[in-house]
Amino acid sequence: MTAPNPSKTNRIRSVTIEGFRSLRNIENLELPQLAVLIGANGSGKSTLIRFFEMLSWMLKSEKLQEFVVRHGGGDDQLFMGSRKTPRIHAEIRLETAAGSNDFRFDLTHLSAGDTLMVMNEAYRFAPLGLASGAKWTELVEIGKESKLPDQKSKTAKTICNLLRQCSTYQFHDTSANASIHNRWDVTESFRLRSDGGNLAAVLLDLQTTDSKRYHLITRQIQRVLPTFKEFVLEPEAGKVLLRWLGKNSDKIFGSHLTSDGSLRLFCLLTLLNLPTNRLPDVMFFDEPELGLHPHAITLVAEMLKRLSKTRQIFIATQSPYMVDCFDLENIIVASANDGETVLRNLPREKYQEWLDDEYQLSDIWLKETVGGAG
């Protein structure tokens, strides 16, 4: 038997999903350490991210119902609604240095209250090389919330710890009411929020405790935004506001005077430079290229590749610039077929001839036979 590798990254190895939104039947989809989900508008490439977001809520104490309410009710979580699809079934395999940790469950629709019930939960562990013979531990209790977080076994704790901390980073909201424009408590600075709202607090903490890392972030921003000089982070009554100084004058710019693309760049470069102990094991990025210059997209992509050595990364994108920064093995193509999302890899043996003829990955994707809605 292969000896455990203590440096091995905890990751999601594969997933089966039946009946969640547009994912009618995704069977044993292998997920790489760095996955780039590409597809046309409405193809469902972000639905896989939403599934893991639901799992994260589900394995936090009594949070599944809050997720369901926030996302339109139970009927909206089922493929074509509960009349067509009575249940959601899922099986997830997690890989750690010790072996495989599997979790499976069903969610059924409850018309009273338009919510979901958790049924048929089970989990198991198998050392490396013995996954097929592992025995399932069945959780017989049925309820509106998962019972897995209540289990005391090491396997259940491993599954919960990995899946509940899956984080989706989406820095799209830069409107006047976005949280990034608010003053933030300086103590909320260990991890960057999924919407980037506490960016000022995180930057202030790095400036104070890790100046080398902080200056690396400012230099990277200057590579893409030449007018940027440095952040102006002045705590007042225990709170701090995001502000920065330009190179061409002594004017200090607040976040409301900063372009959407620049704010997203600040968030991305800060997040991707945080120490790994301040990041979750699995990270999802929903269209991180939005509003970025092609040079910035290339920089962010290189940083994502570097981070994937220690964290599992999922990227949903529509940007040819972003796609061309990665390898064929990273790509998962989403396409829509009568409302159903189909997810598939691009096998190298099928497309190597294209690459030998100097086609870019985006050229392959944009061909109708690969990236179309058929």
ABEGO torsion letter per residue (X at the ends): XBBBBAABBBBBABBBBBGBEABABBBGBBBBABBBBBEBBGAGAAAAAAAAAAAAAAABBGAAAAAAAAAGEAAAABBGEAAABABBBBBBBBBBAAEBBBBBBBBBBBABGGBBBBBGBBBBBBBBGAAAABBBBBBABBBABBAAAABABAAAAAAAAAAAABBBBBAABABAABAAABBBBAABAABBBAAGAAAAAAAAAAAAABAAAAAAAAAAAAAABAABABBBBBBBGGBBBBBBBBAABABBBBAAABBAAAAAAAAAAAAAABBAAABBABBBBBGAABGBBAAAAAAAAAAAAAAAAABBBBBBBABAAAAAABBAAABBBBBBBGGBBBBBBBBAAAAAAAAAAGBBAAAAAABAAAABAX
